[in-house]
Amino acid sequence: MTTTTTNVAPDLQAYLNSIGEAEHPVLAALRSRTESHRLGKMAIAREQAALLTWLARLLKAERYLEVGVFTGYSSTAMALTLPEHGRITACDINVTFTDIARESWQAADVAHKISLHLQPALLTLDDLIAAGEAGSYDLALIDADKPPTPQYFERCLTLVRSGGVVAIDNVLLNGRVMESDVPNAPPSLKILQDFNRSLPLDTRIVPITLPVGDGLTLLLKK
């Protein structure tokens, strides 16, 4: 959850954005609105959303799963990208934040593509698996609280089809994942360090981590 790519100068990132796909007016308005939010830094960076929607086109994605909606930038961007029959399952627990997302979905005329589940995401993911949805999603994004990341990953990997992708945001924690023996380190740091180290050993996936935003890991399901 970061509004900028931390290792690229802002003026260079602005230039890179300017030569990419134009930002939809609803997305631009939402980004501006979220910047003034007290927790605005939780929003996904514009370039991260652009990468994920580009990937969705490459995958010819029709079904997208999102864990962590916040004010809805990534879900709106993805809904604008998916075909008319495409569908999004969105997981969050905060009504106040997702009310802003709903406004953007309506403004972009994509609300009919999105099913919002307001409960702990692990419950929703388990419900989807129990309902026989395993292997039915093309792309999933995990952009939520860090301690349950391994649990989110396992369930999303079950729900994504072979050849699909699970994306995980904020895997670098502003560089703290490279540190050892951090005094008073939160449990989430070791959890994410251990999780990141496990990825090259996981024979179910092909992992790559890109220095976009605060680190974006893409996991191709074999």
ChimeraX commands (.cxc) that place a marker at each C-alpha (Angstrom):
marker #1 position 0.00,0.00,0.00 radius 0.5
marker #1 position 1.88,3.00,-1.29 radius 0.5
marker #1 position 0.99,5.81,-3.63 radius 0.5
marker #1 position 4.47,6.06,-5.13 radius 0.5
marker #1 position 7.33,3.87,-6.27 radius 0.5
marker #1 position 9.87,4.37,-3.52 radius 0.5
marker #1 position 13.07,3.83,-5.53 radius 0.5
marker #1 position 12.27,6.13,-8.46 radius 0.5
marker #1 position 12.48,9.93,-8.36 radius 0.5
marker #1 position 8.98,11.46,-8.47 radius 0.5
marker #1 position 9.69,13.48,-11.62 radius 0.5
marker #1 position 10.96,10.39,-13.43 radius 0.5
marker #1 position 7.93,8.36,-12.34 radius 0.5
marker #1 position 5.65,11.16,-13.52 radius 0.5
marker #1 position 7.38,11.01,-16.90 radius 0.5
marker #1 position 7.05,7.22,-17.06 radius 0.5
marker #1 position 3.35,7.51,-16.24 radius 0.5
marker #1 position 2.95,10.16,-18.94 radius 0.5
marker #1 position 4.17,7.85,-21.68 radius 0.5
marker #1 position 2.01,4.95,-20.53 radius 0.5
marker #1 position -1.72,4.43,-20.93 radius 0.5
marker #1 position -3.72,7.55,-20.11 radius 0.5
marker #1 position -5.34,7.51,-16.68 radius 0.5
marker #1 position -9.12,7.24,-16.81 radius 0.5
marker #1 position -10.80,10.45,-15.49 radius 0.5
marker #1 position -12.58,8.52,-12.72 radius 0.5
marker #1 position -9.25,7.05,-11.60 radius 0.5
marker #1 position -7.58,10.44,-11.68 radius 0.5
marker #1 position -10.37,11.91,-9.56 radius 0.5
marker #1 position -10.21,9.02,-7.11 radius 0.5
marker #1 position -6.43,9.31,-6.80 radius 0.5
marker #1 position -6.75,13.02,-6.08 radius 0.5
marker #1 position -9.46,12.38,-3.51 radius 0.5
marker #1 position -7.51,9.61,-1.80 radius 0.5
marker #1 position -4.34,11.72,-1.55 radius 0.5
marker #1 position -6.14,13.98,0.93 radius 0.5
marker #1 position -7.44,11.04,2.97 radius 0.5
marker #1 position -5.85,10.61,6.41 radius 0.5
marker #1 position -4.73,7.12,5.34 radius 0.5
marker #1 position -4.09,8.05,1.73 radius 0.5
marker #1 position -0.69,6.34,1.68 radius 0.5
marker #1 position -2.51,3.02,1.82 radius 0.5
marker #1 position -3.62,3.44,-1.79 radius 0.5
marker #1 position -1.96,1.49,-4.56 radius 0.5
marker #1 position 0.39,3.45,-6.79 radius 0.5
marker #1 position -0.88,4.43,-10.22 radius 0.5
marker #1 position 1.94,2.51,-11.90 radius 0.5
marker #1 position 1.12,-0.64,-9.95 radius 0.5
marker #1 position -2.48,-0.57,-11.11 radius 0.5
marker #1 position -1.29,0.07,-14.66 radius 0.5
marker #1 position 0.98,-2.98,-14.50 radius 0.5
marker #1 position -1.81,-5.18,-13.13 radius 0.5
marker #1 position -4.32,-4.09,-15.77 radius 0.5
marker #1 position -1.70,-4.65,-18.48 radius 0.5
marker #1 position -1.17,-8.13,-17.06 radius 0.5
marker #1 position -4.94,-8.73,-17.02 radius 0.5
marker #1 position -5.06,-7.98,-20.74 radius 0.5
marker #1 position -2.15,-10.34,-21.37 radius 0.5
marker #1 position -3.93,-13.10,-19.42 radius 0.5
marker #1 position -7.24,-12.30,-21.15 radius 0.5
marker #1 position -8.61,-12.17,-17.61 radius 0.5
marker #1 position -12.33,-12.44,-16.99 radius 0.5
marker #1 position -12.35,-13.08,-13.23 radius 0.5
marker #1 position -10.34,-11.07,-10.71 radius 0.5
marker #1 position -10.03,-11.50,-6.95 radius 0.5
marker #1 position -8.96,-8.65,-4.67 radius 0.5
marker #1 position -8.03,-8.86,-0.98 radius 0.5
marker #1 position -8.00,-5.30,0.35 radius 0.5
marker #1 position -10.07,-2.68,-1.47 radius 0.5
marker #1 position -9.47,0.56,0.48 radius 0.5
marker #1 position -10.95,3.41,-1.63 radius 0.5
marker #1 position -11.09,1.32,-4.77 radius 0.5
marker #1 position -8.38,2.46,-7.17 radius 0.5
marker #1 position -7.18,-1.00,-8.18 radius 0.5
marker #1 position -10.67,-2.53,-8.33 radius 0.5
marker #1 position -11.97,0.37,-10.44 radius 0.5
marker #1 position -8.99,0.15,-12.78 radius 0.5
marker #1 position -9.45,-3.59,-13.14 radius 0.5
marker #1 position -13.21,-3.32,-13.72 radius 0.5
marker #1 position -12.57,-0.80,-16.49 radius 0.5
marker #1 position -10.14,-3.29,-18.06 radius 0.5
marker #1 position -12.13,-6.52,-17.84 radius 0.5
marker #1 position -14.61,-7.33,-20.60 radius 0.5
marker #1 position -18.28,-6.53,-20.05 radius 0.5
marker #1 position -18.96,-10.05,-18.80 radius 0.5
marker #1 position -15.91,-9.93,-16.50 radius 0.5
marker #1 position -16.45,-10.20,-12.77 radius 0.5
marker #1 position -14.56,-9.08,-9.66 radius 0.5
marker #1 position -14.74,-10.48,-6.14 radius 0.5
marker #1 position -13.59,-7.79,-3.70 radius 0.5
marker #1 position -12.79,-8.43,-0.01 radius 0.5
marker #1 position -12.61,-5.80,2.71 radius 0.5
marker #1 position -13.91,-5.09,6.22 radius 0.5
marker #1 position -14.18,-1.29,6.23 radius 0.5
marker #1 position -17.52,0.18,5.16 radius 0.5
marker #1 position -16.28,3.78,5.28 radius 0.5
marker #1 position -13.41,3.13,2.88 radius 0.5
marker #1 position -15.40,0.93,0.52 radius 0.5
marker #1 position -18.23,3.46,0.33 radius 0.5
marker #1 position -15.73,5.67,-1.50 radius 0.5
marker #1 position -14.89,2.71,-3.73 radius 0.5
marker #1 position -18.57,2.16,-4.50 radius 0.5
marker #1 position -18.90,5.79,-5.59 radius 0.5
marker #1 position -16.03,5.32,-8.04 radius 0.5
marker #1 position -17.48,2.07,-9.35 radius 0.5
marker #1 position -20.75,3.87,-10.01 radius 0.5
marker #1 position -19.01,6.85,-11.62 radius 0.5
marker #1 position -17.08,4.52,-13.93 radius 0.5
marker #1 position -20.25,2.51,-14.69 radius 0.5
marker #1 position -18.59,-0.74,-13.60 radius 0.5
marker #1 position -20.41,-1.48,-10.32 radius 0.5
marker #1 position -22.29,-4.36,-11.95 radius 0.5
marker #1 position -19.00,-6.20,-12.41 radius 0.5
marker #1 position -18.02,-6.11,-8.72 radius 0.5
marker #1 position -19.20,-8.20,-5.78 radius 0.5
marker #1 position -18.04,-6.70,-2.47 radius 0.5
marker #1 position -17.74,-8.97,0.58 radius 0.5
marker #1 position -17.55,-7.03,3.86 radius 0.5
marker #1 position -16.11,-9.55,6.30 radius 0.5
marker #1 position -12.64,-10.88,7.14 radius 0.5
marker #1 position -11.12,-11.91,3.82 radius 0.5
marker #1 position -10.12,-15.39,5.01 radius 0.5
marker #1 position -13.80,-16.15,5.59 radius 0.5
marker #1 position -14.71,-15.02,2.09 radius 0.5
marker #1 position -11.85,-16.97,0.51 radius 0.5
marker #1 position -12.83,-20.11,2.42 radius 0.5
marker #1 position -16.45,-19.61,1.35 radius 0.5
marker #1 position -15.37,-19.36,-2.29 radius 0.5
marker #1 position -13.33,-22.55,-2.05 radius 0.5
marker #1 position -16.20,-24.37,-0.33 radius 0.5
marker #1 position -18.52,-23.20,-3.11 radius 0.5
marker #1 position -16.36,-24.93,-5.73 radius 0.5
marker #1 position -14.61,-21.80,-7.05 radius 0.5
marker #1 position -11.10,-23.30,-6.96 radius 0.5
marker #1 position -9.18,-22.66,-10.17 radius 0.5
marker #1 position -11.76,-20.21,-11.50 radius 0.5
marker #1 position -9.93,-16.88,-11.19 radius 0.5
marker #1 position -7.39,-15.53,-13.64 radius 0.5
marker #1 position -5.72,-12.96,-11.40 radius 0.5
marker #1 position -5.68,-12.11,-7.69 radius 0.5
marker #1 position -4.25,-9.17,-5.78 radius 0.5
marker #1 position -3.36,-9.30,-2.09 radius 0.5
marker #1 position -3.08,-5.76,-0.73 radius 0.5
marker #1 position -4.15,-6.00,2.89 radius 0.5
marker #1 position -2.82,-6.51,6.44 radius 0.5
marker #1 position 0.55,-8.26,6.42 radius 0.5
marker #1 position 0.41,-10.95,9.18 radius 0.5
marker #1 position -2.08,-13.17,7.28 radius 0.5
marker #1 position -0.18,-12.87,3.97 radius 0.5
marker #1 position 0.80,-16.59,3.89 radius 0.5
marker #1 position -2.83,-17.58,4.54 radius 0.5
marker #1 position -4.14,-15.17,1.92 radius 0.5
marker #1 position -1.60,-16.55,-0.54 radius 0.5
marker #1 position -2.52,-20.20,-0.01 radius 0.5
marker #1 position -6.21,-19.54,-0.54 radius 0.5
marker #1 position -5.69,-17.26,-3.54 radius 0.5
marker #1 position -3.38,-19.83,-5.10 radius 0.5
marker #1 position -6.16,-22.40,-4.74 radius 0.5
marker #1 position -8.67,-20.05,-6.34 radius 0.5
marker #1 position -6.48,-19.00,-9.27 radius 0.5
marker #1 position -6.29,-21.22,-12.34 radius 0.5
marker #1 position -3.15,-22.82,-13.70 radius 0.5
marker #1 position -1.42,-20.11,-15.74 radius 0.5
marker #1 position -3.03,-17.41,-13.59 radius 0.5
marker #1 position -1.23,-14.96,-11.35 radius 0.5
marker #1 position -1.33,-14.03,-7.67 radius 0.5
marker #1 position 0.06,-10.52,-7.05 radius 0.5
marker #1 position 1.14,-9.38,-3.58 radius 0.5
marker #1 position 1.77,-5.72,-2.77 radius 0.5
marker #1 position 4.14,-4.14,-0.22 radius 0.5
marker #1 position 6.51,-7.07,0.03 radius 0.5
marker #1 position 9.53,-4.86,0.83 radius 0.5
marker #1 position 8.13,-2.91,3.81 radius 0.5
marker #1 position 10.22,0.10,2.74 radius 0.5
marker #1 position 13.37,-2.03,2.77 radius 0.5
marker #1 position 12.89,-3.44,6.27 radius 0.5
marker #1 position 12.63,-6.99,4.91 radius 0.5
marker #1 position 16.39,-6.87,4.27 radius 0.5
marker #1 position 17.19,-6.10,7.90 radius 0.5
marker #1 position 17.97,-8.65,10.61 radius 0.5
marker #1 position 17.86,-8.38,14.39 radius 0.5
marker #1 position 15.54,-5.39,14.29 radius 0.5
marker #1 position 14.82,-4.23,17.87 radius 0.5
marker #1 position 11.14,-4.44,18.77 radius 0.5
marker #1 position 10.29,-5.62,15.25 radius 0.5
marker #1 position 6.58,-6.23,14.70 radius 0.5
marker #1 position 5.58,-9.86,14.05 radius 0.5
marker #1 position 4.59,-8.91,10.51 radius 0.5
marker #1 position 8.24,-8.27,9.62 radius 0.5
marker #1 position 9.44,-11.80,10.34 radius 0.5
marker #1 position 6.30,-13.27,8.76 radius 0.5
marker #1 position 6.96,-11.41,5.53 radius 0.5
marker #1 position 10.70,-12.16,5.62 radius 0.5
marker #1 position 10.00,-15.87,6.00 radius 0.5
marker #1 position 7.30,-15.75,3.35 radius 0.5
marker #1 position 9.55,-13.99,0.82 radius 0.5
marker #1 position 12.33,-16.52,1.43 radius 0.5
marker #1 position 9.92,-19.41,0.86 radius 0.5
marker #1 position 8.88,-18.34,-2.63 radius 0.5
marker #1 position 11.90,-19.61,-4.64 radius 0.5
marker #1 position 11.42,-23.02,-2.98 radius 0.5
marker #1 position 7.72,-23.31,-3.82 radius 0.5
marker #1 position 7.44,-25.66,-6.80 radius 0.5
marker #1 position 3.82,-24.66,-7.45 radius 0.5
marker #1 position 4.73,-21.19,-8.69 radius 0.5
marker #1 position 7.16,-19.09,-10.70 radius 0.5
marker #1 position 7.90,-15.97,-8.61 radius 0.5
marker #1 position 9.21,-12.56,-9.60 radius 0.5
marker #1 position 9.34,-9.43,-7.46 radius 0.5
marker #1 position 9.44,-6.04,-9.14 radius 0.5
marker #1 position 10.58,-2.73,-7.57 radius 0.5
marker #1 position 7.25,-1.06,-8.28 radius 0.5
marker #1 position 5.54,0.80,-5.44 radius 0.5
marker #1 position 6.89,-0.78,-2.25 radius 0.5
marker #1 position 7.59,-4.04,-4.05 radius 0.5
marker #1 position 5.12,-6.07,-6.07 radius 0.5
marker #1 position 5.50,-9.86,-6.19 radius 0.5
marker #1 position 3.93,-11.72,-9.11 radius 0.5
marker #1 position 3.44,-15.47,-8.69 radius 0.5
marker #1 position 2.60,-17.48,-11.80 radius 0.5
marker #1 position 0.72,-20.64,-10.90 radius 0.5
marker #1 position 2.10,-23.65,-12.74 radius 0.5
marker link #1:1,2 radius 0.2
marker link #1:2,3 radius 0.2
marker link #1:3,4 radius 0.2
marker link #1:4,5 radius 0.2
marker link #1:5,6 radius 0.2
marker link #1:6,7 radius 0.2
marker link #1:7,8 radius 0.2
marker link #1:8,9 radius 0.2
marker link #1:9,10 radius 0.2
marker link #1:10,11 radius 0.2
marker link #1:11,12 radius 0.2
marker link #1:12,13 radius 0.2
marker link #1:13,14 radius 0.2
marker link #1:14,15 radius 0.2
marker link #1:15,16 radius 0.2
marker link #1:16,17 radius 0.2
marker link #1:17,18 radius 0.2
marker link #1:18,19 radius 0.2
marker link #1:19,20 radius 0.2
marker link #1:20,21 radius 0.2
marker link #1:21,22 radius 0.2
marker link #1:22,23 radius 0.2
marker link #1:23,24 radius 0.2
marker link #1:24,25 radius 0.2
marker link #1:25,26 radius 0.2
marker link #1:26,27 radius 0.2
marker link #1:27,28 radius 0.2
marker link #1:28,29 radius 0.2
marker link #1:29,30 radius 0.2
marker link #1:30,31 radius 0.2
marker link #1:31,32 radius 0.2
marker link #1:32,33 radius 0.2
marker link #1:33,34 radius 0.2
marker link #1:34,35 radius 0.2
marker link #1:35,36 radius 0.2
marker link #1:36,37 radius 0.2
marker link #1:37,38 radius 0.2
marker link #1:38,39 radius 0.2
marker link #1:39,40 radius 0.2
marker link #1:40,41 radius 0.2
marker link #1:41,42 radius 0.2
marker link #1:42,43 radius 0.2
marker link #1:43,44 radius 0.2
marker link #1:44,45 radius 0.2
marker link #1:45,46 radius 0.2
marker link #1:46,47 radius 0.2
marker link #1:47,48 radius 0.2
marker link #1:48,49 radius 0.2
marker link #1:49,50 radius 0.2
marker link #1:50,51 radius 0.2
marker link #1:51,52 radius 0.2
marker link #1:52,53 radius 0.2
marker link #1:53,54 radius 0.2
marker link #1:54,55 radius 0.2
marker link #1:55,56 radius 0.2
marker link #1:56,57 radius 0.2
marker link #1:57,58 radius 0.2
marker link #1:58,59 radius 0.2
marker link #1:59,60 radius 0.2
marker link #1:60,61 radius 0.2
marker link #1:61,62 radius 0.2
marker link #1:62,63 radius 0.2
marker link #1:63,64 radius 0.2
marker link #1:64,65 radius 0.2
marker link #1:65,66 radius 0.2
marker link #1:66,67 radius 0.2
marker link #1:67,68 radius 0.2
marker link #1:68,69 radius 0.2
marker link #1:69,70 radius 0.2
marker link #1:70,71 radius 0.2
marker link #1:71,72 radius 0.2
marker link #1:72,73 radius 0.2
marker link #1:73,74 radius 0.2
marker link #1:74,75 radius 0.2
marker link #1:75,76 radius 0.2
marker link #1:76,77 radius 0.2
marker link #1:77,78 radius 0.2
marker link #1:78,79 radius 0.2
marker link #1:79,80 radius 0.2
marker link #1:80,81 radius 0.2
marker link #1:81,82 radius 0.2
marker link #1:82,83 radius 0.2
marker link #1:83,84 radius 0.2
marker link #1:84,85 radius 0.2
marker link #1:85,86 radius 0.2
marker link #1:86,87 radius 0.2
marker link #1:87,88 radius 0.2
marker link #1:88,89 radius 0.2
marker link #1:89,90 radius 0.2
marker link #1:90,91 radius 0.2
marker link #1:91,92 radius 0.2
marker link #1:92,93 radius 0.2
marker link #1:93,94 radius 0.2
marker link #1:94,95 radius 0.2
marker link #1:95,96 radius 0.2
marker link #1:96,97 radius 0.2
marker link #1:97,98 radius 0.2
marker link #1:98,99 radius 0.2
marker link #1:99,100 radius 0.2
marker link #1:100,101 radius 0.2
marker link #1:101,102 radius 0.2
marker link #1:102,103 radius 0.2
marker link #1:103,104 radius 0.2
marker link #1:104,105 radius 0.2
marker link #1:105,106 radius 0.2
marker link #1:106,107 radius 0.2
marker link #1:107,108 radius 0.2
marker link #1:108,109 radius 0.2
marker link #1:109,110 radius 0.2
marker link #1:110,111 radius 0.2
marker link #1:111,112 radius 0.2
marker link #1:112,113 radius 0.2
marker link #1:113,114 radius 0.2
marker link #1:114,115 radius 0.2
marker link #1:115,116 radius 0.2
marker link #1:116,117 radius 0.2
marker link #1:117,118 radius 0.2
marker link #1:118,119 radius 0.2
marker link #1:119,120 radius 0.2
marker link #1:120,121 radius 0.2
marker link #1:121,122 radius 0.2
marker link #1:122,123 radius 0.2
marker link #1:123,124 radius 0.2
marker link #1:124,125 radius 0.2
marker link #1:125,126 radius 0.2
marker link #1:126,127 radius 0.2
marker link #1:127,128 radius 0.2
marker link #1:128,129 radius 0.2
marker link #1:129,130 radius 0.2
marker link #1:130,131 radius 0.2
marker link #1:131,132 radius 0.2
marker link #1:132,133 radius 0.2
marker link #1:133,134 radius 0.2
marker link #1:134,135 radius 0.2
marker link #1:135,136 radius 0.2
marker link #1:136,137 radius 0.2
marker link #1:137,138 radius 0.2
marker link #1:138,139 radius 0.2
marker link #1:139,140 radius 0.2
marker link #1:140,141 radius 0.2
marker link #1:141,142 radius 0.2
marker link #1:142,143 radius 0.2
marker link #1:143,144 radius 0.2
marker link #1:144,145 radius 0.2
marker link #1:145,146 radius 0.2
marker link #1:146,147 radius 0.2
marker link #1:147,148 radius 0.2
marker link #1:148,149 radius 0.2
marker link #1:149,150 radius 0.2
marker link #1:150,151 radius 0.2
marker link #1:151,152 radius 0.2
marker link #1:152,153 radius 0.2
marker link #1:153,154 radius 0.2
marker link #1:154,155 radius 0.2
marker link #1:155,156 radius 0.2
marker link #1:156,157 radius 0.2
marker link #1:157,158 radius 0.2
marker link #1:158,159 radius 0.2
marker link #1:159,160 radius 0.2
marker link #1:160,161 radius 0.2
marker link #1:161,162 radius 0.2
marker link #1:162,163 radius 0.2
marker link #1:163,164 radius 0.2
marker link #1:164,165 radius 0.2
marker link #1:165,166 radius 0.2
marker link #1:166,167 radius 0.2
marker link #1:167,168 radius 0.2
marker link #1:168,169 radius 0.2
marker link #1:169,170 radius 0.2
marker link #1:170,171 radius 0.2
marker link #1:171,172 radius 0.2
marker link #1:172,173 radius 0.2
marker link #1:173,174 radius 0.2
marker link #1:174,175 radius 0.2
marker link #1:175,176 radius 0.2
marker link #1:176,177 radius 0.2
marker link #1:177,178 radius 0.2
marker link #1:178,179 radius 0.2
marker link #1:179,180 radius 0.2
marker link #1:180,181 radius 0.2
marker link #1:181,182 radius 0.2
marker link #1:182,183 radius 0.2
marker link #1:183,184 radius 0.2
marker link #1:184,185 radius 0.2
marker link #1:185,186 radius 0.2
marker link #1:186,187 radius 0.2
marker link #1:187,188 radius 0.2
marker link #1:188,189 radius 0.2
marker link #1:189,190 radius 0.2
marker link #1:190,191 radius 0.2
marker link #1:191,192 radius 0.2
marker link #1:192,193 radius 0.2
marker link #1:193,194 radius 0.2
marker link #1:194,195 radius 0.2
marker link #1:195,196 radius 0.2
marker link #1:196,197 radius 0.2
marker link #1:197,198 radius 0.2
marker link #1:198,199 radius 0.2
marker link #1:199,200 radius 0.2
marker link #1:200,201 radius 0.2
marker link #1:201,202 radius 0.2
marker link #1:202,203 radius 0.2
marker link #1:203,204 radius 0.2
marker link #1:204,205 radius 0.2
marker link #1:205,206 radius 0.2
marker link #1:206,207 radius 0.2
marker link #1:207,208 radius 0.2
marker link #1:208,209 radius 0.2
marker link #1:209,210 radius 0.2
marker link #1:210,211 radius 0.2
marker link #1:211,212 radius 0.2
marker link #1:212,213 radius 0.2
marker link #1:213,214 radius 0.2
marker link #1:214,215 radius 0.2
marker link #1:215,216 radius 0.2
marker link #1:216,217 radius 0.2
marker link #1:217,218 radius 0.2
marker link #1:218,219 radius 0.2
marker link #1:219,220 radius 0.2
marker link #1:220,221 radius 0.2
marker link #1:221,222 radius 0.2
view
